[in-house]
Amino acid sequence: MRQKTALLATLLFAHTATAAAAETVVVLPDTVVTATRTPRPVTGIPAGITVIDRQTIDASGATTLGDILATVPGLRVSPSGGAGGQSSVFMRGTNSSHVLVLRDGMPINDPAEATGAFNFGVSTLSDIERIEIVRGPMAAVYGSGALGGVINLISRRGAEGAPRLELDLSGGYPAAVVGSALASGVVGAFDYAVVAESQSRRGFDTTPQRMSAINTNTPQGFRDRIFTANLGFTPVDGTRLSLFLRGSQTYFGFNSLGSPTFDTANSSGTVGSLLGRIGATSKLFGGTYETSLFLGRLQENRKYFEALDPRDPNLTAQDNRYHAYRTDLQWNNTVHLNDLVPSSVLTATDLTLGYQHTVDTINVKVNDSFGGFPFSQAAKATSTADAGYAGVTTTAWQHLTVTGQVRQDWIGVNTPTTWRLGAVLEVPPLHTAFKAAYGTSFRAPSLFQRFGIDSFGTVGNPNLRPESAEGWEIGFTTKLPLFEREDALTFGATLFNQQVRDLIVGVFRPVATSLNVNSARIQGIEAEFSLRPATWLTLRGSYTFTDATATGQSAATGTALLRRPRHAASGEATVTPMEGLRVTAQLIYTGPSHDFLYANSGNSAGFGVGQQGLIANMTAAYDVTPKVRLHVAGTNLFNSRFEPVNGFQMPGTTVLAGVRLRW
């Protein structure tokens, strides 16, 4: 696979280099778990899927989940600052609260966040084996929040073979030290994977340099400590008892925009998280029936503090605390029907069914001051949700795969029913697979939207209905044999369309509250290609067009939704110029989008069209021996001042270099 190669090609691609994730668009593995809750071949799943494996994570130079997702088609990563800052993901034009994030199948979105959205800027990568991203409405499989899609973080786990130890230590500019350690393996009936991580970064001032009268070059630093243990015991073949424990503590600085914006060093945040989960999985009746039972407990504690700075024209101070607790019980089952009724026409027929019970509790206490006027906000509430689901997947005549899923949820007085139906037709003479799917989805109102209050008169609305949507997608993937390689050229495209109703927005009627008054029309196209003209060269690229417009009572019909660029693209080149050396370069382009703007003076300037941006990064790795790898990653190499969220500039050029040791 590795041969000496043309250095000129390497240099050319280095100058067109790119991205915070060296191989986010990857050749997909044979099977994916997330889309149907049972391992299925990627080629038979009627959905947009990207899988980021551990090898890709290691090669990428990315340090946060938001970084590694930057080039996934259909996703718009919207960071408000560097690591630790709020980073949102918009999937296929839907809201950031419409992306459901799972940890090994357990939902981990923060219940205390105002809309239930996930912060991709705090979550890091050292204990993740792979990431499965499934785009499109998936509520029929996972329930509330999966309106735009699902991101499943699959944890590292001990594997057969000799015990494994990995140490990774990196340092770089500006003043960064990143380290992680993994110990994993199988000893008799026990398997284990233990991961520890520590990061410390000086960071950058993300106040835009164009605001020259305000920018003070005060960096927003980032530190974290993470410990994860994934333990298993297999008393008999086919049955595993598991214990998963994860604790993290994160510290960071941030800029809070005011009007005018004021750049202060007094703002700091902390996020503490504890996740524990016990489970049992078993294969019965010779593997015909698989069942699993999991009980998980998540605790999130967030704190944001800003001391009063007398130079601040806004006279801003804050002491805000958000506490969230989630208990999640899941019973999941799969029946392999072909083991019971063999058929030469219908093969790989699986029936899935299960039950889920979730209890969320929040305690929010906000104490702010603006211009000398105090402001307080509070929410203390609990909600219980139950759900039952069923699905079936089968392959007819070895070329047509059909998937159907249905789910019934009970969330208070709301009882949404969702379903999804899809099919994939493989046409070998054309080297092409065609796919189509249609489904419905919903997001239940957050506890804060239902029960939150503040001192300015805002009150929650316990009668809110779930946001709902229905959507379809059609597409194809073609693999052509070229250059004496079976998969030398792969390309495909997906057309998607979704109608979202009952969107929840804040209004004044006759008091400030939340109501289901808006809707949205979203359509677009995702396109990807991969070209391997030689064993030493791989080219990849993606393009996404998104047309997301608001409708409804509180929005001007046809107005573009915030921070959804119509055009986004990425390109990547990977070369292996010599044995053991791998260089990857990448460009990420983000088109302009509708946003809330800040003028150069730091004062708010109303709504308008934000910036477009081009980010260039590059990574390189050299295997000195099979057990020693040297690596370097440069992000934002040309120091772009792009503002993915207007008022927050991209972090400047960062370089990390280090060594990875394996035993």
N, C-alpha and C positions, 0 to 999 in steps of 0.2 A: 504493500500500500504506500510506503514512503520511498521516494526516489529523489535523487538530486534534481534540481529544477532551475528554471530561469529566474535569476534574481531580479531582473527588470520587472517581471510581473508582480513580484512581492512588493517592490517599492511603489509601483503605480497604485496598487490597492491600499498600501499604507497611507498614501496621501488622500485617498477617498475613504478613509477609515471611519469606523463607527462603533458604537453603542455600548450601553451599560450592560449588555448581556451578549456574550460572544456567540451563542448558538441558541437563541430563543426559538427560532423556527427550525425544527429538527425533523429528521427522519423518524417517524412515529414507531413505537414498539409494536409488537404483534398484537397485543391485547390492551384494552383499557377497561378499568373497573367502574369509573364514575358514571358513565352514561346510562347504564342499565342495572347497576349494583351487582353485576356478575361479570367476570372477565369475558370480553367479546373482542374478536378481531376488529381492528380499526376500520378496515375496509367495509365492514358490515354495519357500521353505525351511522344512522341518518342525522348527523349533526356536525357542526364545525368543531373540530378537535385539534388542540395542540398539546403535546406532551413534552415537558422539559425534564430530562433525566439527570441523575447525579453527575454524570460525566460532563454534561453541558453546564451545570451549575458550577462545577469546579473550574471549568475552562473560561467562564464568563467574566470573572472579575467583579461580578455583582455582589453586593453585601446586604441588600434589602430585597424584599419580595417585589416592591415596586420597580426596582432596577431590572430584575430578571424578566418582568412582564412587558418591558418597554417596546418590544418589536412584535408581540403577538398580534396577528391580524384581527381586526374587530374590536380591539381594546384600546382605549385612550387612557394612559396613565397621567394623572393630573396632580403633580406634587406642589405643595405650598412650602417650599424650602427644601433643605437637605434631609439627611437621615434624622428621624424623629419627628419631623414636621408632618402635618396631615397630608396624606397622599391618597387620593381617591382614584378609583377605576370605573370608567364608564364602558359597559360592554354592549356593543351593537346599538349605541345611541341611547340606551336606557339610563336611568339615574344611578348614582353610585350606591344607593341603598337597594338597588335591584340586582346586585351581585352577591350571591350567597357563597361564603367561604367556609370550607369544611376542614377539619383535621381528622384524617382517617375516617371520613364519613360523618363526623359529629359537627353540627353547625357551631361556629365560634365567632360570628358577628357580635359586636358589643351591644348588649341590650340597653345599656345606659346612654349610648350615643343618641342624639336627638332623633335621627331617622333610622338607627340600627345599621349604619354603614360600617365598613371595616377600614381600619387605618393601615394601608400597605407600606407606610413609611417607617413603622416601628418593627414590623415582623421581619426577622432575618432568616438565614438559609442553612445554617450549619447542620441542623438535625432533620433536614428534609431529604428523602430519597428521590422523590420525583414529584412533579406538579402536573396534574391533569386539568386542563381547561376545556370545558364543554360550553359552547356558545349556543344561545337560543333558549326559549322558555323550557325550564326543567322542573317546574313546580309539581308536575305529576309524579316525579321521582323523589324530590327533596322538600317540597312544601314551600312555605312562606319565604320570600326573598329571592327565589330563583327565577325572577322575571326576565332578566337579561342573560343569565347563565350561572354556571357553578365553577368555582376554583377549589380543587381538592388537594390539600397538602398531605402527602403520604409520607409517614415518618420512616426513618432509617430503622432497620431491623437486622438482627443477627442472622447470618446465612451459614449453610453447611460449608465445611472446609476448616482449614486451620484458623485459629483465633486471629483477629485482624486488629491492628493498631495504626491509627493515622494521626499525625501531628501536622498542623499547618500554621505557620507564623509569617506575617507580612508586616511591613512598615513602609511609610512613604510620606508624600507631601499632600496636604499640609499637616504635619504633626499627627500621623495616624499610626496606630498599632492594632492589628487584628490577629487574633489567635483562636484556634479551635483544636479539640482533641476528640477522637472517636476510639472506643474499644468495643468490639463486637465479635460474636461467634456463637457456636453451639457446643455445649458440653453435655453429652448424654442426652437427657430429655429436656434440658434447659437451653433456651436461646436468650441472648442479651444484646443490647446495643445501648451504650452509654455515651452521651455527647456533652461536652462542656465548651462554652464559647465566651470570649471576652473581646469587646471592641472599645477603642478609645480614639476619638477623632476631634481635632480642633475645629474643623468645618469652615464654612464661609459665612459672610454676611449676605443674606439673600434679599436684603433691600436693594432694589435696582440702582445701579450706578448712575442711571439717567437722572435720578432724584439726588443730584449732587449737593443740594443744600441740606439734605436730610441724612444721606448715607454716611455712617461713621466707621465703616469697616469693622463692626463688632461681630465676630463669628458666632454662629450657633453651633456649639459643640454637641457631641453625641457620645454616650457611654452605655454599654449594656453588659449584663451578666446572665448567662442562660445555662441551665442544667436540665438534661432530658434523659430519662431511663425508659427503655422499651423492653420489658421482660416477658418471657413466655415459658410455659411448662407443658410438655406433651406427654401425658401419662400413657396414652395408647395412640397408635397410628390413626391420624385423621381428627384427633381432638386436641385443641390447644387452649390452655387457660392463659390469660394475658393480664398484665398490669402496665399501664402507661402513666408516667409522671413527668410533668414539665413545669418548671418554674423560671420566671424571667423578671428582671428588673432593669428598666431603661431610664436614663436621664438625658435630657436634651434642652437646648435653648431654642427659643422661637421668637418670631416677630409677630405682634398682633397689630393688624392694620387699623388705623383710626382715620380721622379726617380733620386735620392733615395727618398723614402717616408720620410716626415718630420712631426713630431707630434707637432702641434701648438695650442695655445689657442686663436689665433687671428681670427679664422674663425667663422662666425655667419650668420644665415639666417633668413629671415622673409617671411611669406606667409600670405597675406590678401585676403579674399574671400568674395564676396557679391553675393547672389543669391535671385532673386525675381521672383515670378511666380503667375499669376492670371489665373483663369480658371472657366469653367462652365461645369457641367455634367448634363445630363437629360435623364430620361426614358420616352419615348413617346409611344402612342398607347398601353397602358396597359403593357408596358415593352417590347413589341416586338422589338422596336428600341431604342438603346442606343447611345447617341452621346456626345462627349466632345470636348471642344475647350480650348487650353492652350497657353499662351504666356509667355515665360520665358526670363530672362536676367541674364547672369552670367558674373562676372568680377573677374579676378584673377590677383594679383600683387605679384610677387616673387622678392626677393632681396638676393644676396649672397655677403658677404663682407669679405675680408681678408687683414688685414694690413701687410705691409712688415715686416718680422722678420729677422734681420740681421744674425741670426744663421742658417737660412734656406739655405742649399746648392743650392736649386733651385731658390732662390731669387724670390719667388712667391708672387704676390699681385693681388687682384681682386675686382672689383666693378661691379657686373652684375645685370641687371634688366630685368624682363620679364613681360610684360603687355598683357593680353588677354581679349577679350570681345566677348561674344556669345549671339546672339538673336535667340531664337528657338520658332517657331510657329507650333503647331500640331492640326490637326482635325482628331479625331478618331471615328469610327462608328462600331457598332455591330448590326446585324439583326439576331434575333432568328427565324430561318426559320420554325421550328416545330410549332411555334405559328400561322404561315400562312398556312402551309401544314402539318397537323398532319400525322404521319406515325408510324406504329408499328415496321417497319424494321429499318428505319433510325431515330435515336433519338439524342437529344442534338446536333442538327445541327446548327452551328453558322457561319455566314458570317461576316468577318471583312474587312474593307477598310478605307483608310484615306490618308491624305496629310501632308507633313512636309516641312517646309521652314526654313533654317538655314543660318545665316550670322556670319562669324568669322572674327575678326580683331586682329592683333598682332602688338606689338611694342617692339622689342628686342634690348637692348643696352648692349654690353659686352665690358668691358675694363679690360684687364689682363696684367700681366707682368711676363715673365719667363726668368730667367737668365739675367735680365736687358734689355730684348728685349720686347717692347710693342706689344700687340696683341689686336685687336678690332674685333668685330663681330656685325652685325646689320641685322634686318629684319623688314620691315614695310609693311604690306600687308593686303588685305581683300579678302575673298572668299565667294561666295554664292552657296548654294546647295538647290535643290528641289527634292522631291521624292513623288511618289504615290505607295501605296501598297494595296494588297488584299489577303485574305486568307479564307479558309473554313475548318471546323472541324466537323466531324460527327461520330456517333457510330452506327455500323450495327449489328443487332441481339444481341445487348447488350454486345458483347464481342470483337468486332473489331472496334477500333478507328483509323480513318484515318485523317491526317492533311496535308494540302497543302498551301503553301504561295509563293507569287511572289511579287517582288518590282522592280520599275524602278527609278533610280537616275539620276539626271542631275547635274554634278559638273564641271563647266566650259565647256571644249570641250569633257569631258568624260561622257559617258552615260551607265554605267554598269547596266546590268539586272541580278538579282539574284533570285534564287528559292530554295525551300526546300520541300521535300515530305517525310512523315514518317507514320508509322503504329504501333499500339500496339495490340497484340492478347492475350486476357486473356483466360487461360485454367483452369477452376475451379477444375477439377479432379486432376490436377497436382499442384494446389496451386501456379501456375506460370503465369507470364505475359512475353511474348516475344515482343521485340521491334526492329525496324529497321528504318533507316533514311538515306537520301542522300540530299546533298545541296551544293550550291555554295555561295561564299562570296568574299568581297573585302575590301581593305583599301585605301582610297584616299591619295595621297602624302600630307604631312604636309605643312603648309605655309612656314615654315623655309626651308624645302627641296626644295621648288619651288623658293623661293625668297631671302633666306639668303645669305649674303656675309661676308667675313672677310678680314683682312689686309694681310693675307698670300696668297691671290689669289683665295680662294674658292668662287665659285659663284653658286647660285641656278639654278635649271633646271626647267623652267616653262612647259616643254614638257613631264614631267614624266607621265607615265601611272599608274593607280591604281595597287597595289599589288592584286593578285587574288588567289583563291583557290577553290578546290572542295573536298568533303570528305564524307565518309559514316561511319555508326556505326551500330552494331548489338549487342544485349544483352538480358538478362533475369533478372527477380527478382522473387524469391521464398519465400513464407511465410508459414512456417510449424507450425501446432499446436503441442506443446509439454508441458509437465509439467502442463497440464490442462489449458494452455493459448493459445489463438488463434494465437497470433503473437509472440510466444516465440522465434522462430528462423527465421530471415530474412537474406537472402544472395542473392547476384547477381553479375554479371560481365558484362562488356561492352568492346567489341573490336572496336577500332576506327582506321581510316586511313585517311590521308589528304595529298594532293599534293598542294604545294604552289608555285606560279610562279610570275615572274616579281618583285622579292624582290628588294627593293631599297637599294643600298650601295654606299658609297663614293669611287670614283675612280679618277685617273688622266688621262684625255683624251681630249685634251692636257692640260687642266687646271683641278684643283681639283673641282669636282662637284659630283652630284648624278645621278646614272643611274639604269635602271631596268635590272640588269644583273645576278641576282642569283635566285635560286629556292631551295626548300627543300622537302624532303620526310619524313613524320611523321607517325608513327604507334605505337600502344600500347594497353594496357588493363588496365581497372579500375575494382577493386573488392572490395566489402564491405560486412560486416556481422554485425548482431546485435543478441545477445543471452540474453534472460531473464530467467534464470533457476529458479529464485525465485523472490518474490515481492521485496526483499531487495537488489537484485544484478542485474546489467545490464553490459554486456560486449559488446564493439564495436571495430571494427577494419577496416582498409582499406589498400589496396596495389595498387600501380600504377607502371606499367612498361611503359617506354617511349623510343622509338628509333627515335630520331630526327637528321637527317643528312642533310648537306648542299650539294647542287650541283650548277652548274652555272659557269660563266666565271671567277669570282674573288674568288672562293672557291674551295678547294681541294675536289673533289667528295668523299663522304663517311665520311667527317669530321663531328664529332658531333657538334651540335649547342651549343653555350655557355650556361652554367648554366642550362642545362636540364639533371638532373640525370636520369639514366636508371631505378633506383630502388628507391622507396620512400614508406614508410609505417608508420602507426600510430596505436596505441592500447590504449584502454580506459576502465577503470573500475569505475563504480559508485555504492556506497553502502550507504544504509540508516540504520546504526547500531542501531538507536533508533528514537523514534518519534521526528520529526523536524530537525534531523541532517542528512546532506548529504555530503559525501566525494567523490570527483572525482579525479582519478589519470590517467595520460596519458603519453605515450612515443611517440616521433616523431623521425623517422629515415630518414635521407637524404643521399642517396648514393653519391659516387664521381661523378663529372661531368667535362666536358671540360671547362677550364677557362683560363683567363690571369693571370699568376702567379707572385708573388713577393717573392723574396728570403728573408732569415732571416736578411740580411743586409739592406733590404728596397729597393734594386734595382730591377727593372723589370727583370723577368726571362723568358719571352716569354710565349707561349701557352703550356699547359700541363694538367694533370689530377689533379683536386683540391681535397680537403678533403671530407671525409664522416663524418657525425655527428649524435649524439644521444642526444636529449634534453629531460629532465624530469621535469615536473611541477605537481603541485597538488593544488586543491582548496577545501575549506570546508565552509559550511554555516549552521547556526543553527537558527531556528525560535524560538526566546524567547517567542514571542506572535505572533498572526497573523499580527500585525502591526510593529514588530521590528525584524530585522534579523541581526545577526552578521556574518561577512564573512572574510575569509582570503585566499589569493592566493600567492603561491610561484612559480616563474618561473625560469627556468634553475637551478634547485635545486642543481645539482652537479657541477655547475660552469664550464660547458663545454666551451672549447676554440675553438669550431667549427667556421670556417669561411664560411658562406653561400655564400659570395662573397669574393674571395681571396684578402687578404689585409684588410678586415673588420671582426673583431671578434664579435661573439655574445655578447650582454650585459651580465654581470655577474648575479649572483643570486640576485633576487629581491623579496621582501616580502611586500605585501600590506594587511593591516587589517583595517576593518572599520565597520560601521553600516549603515543599510538602514531602513528608517522610512517611513511608509505608512499611509495615512489617507483617 
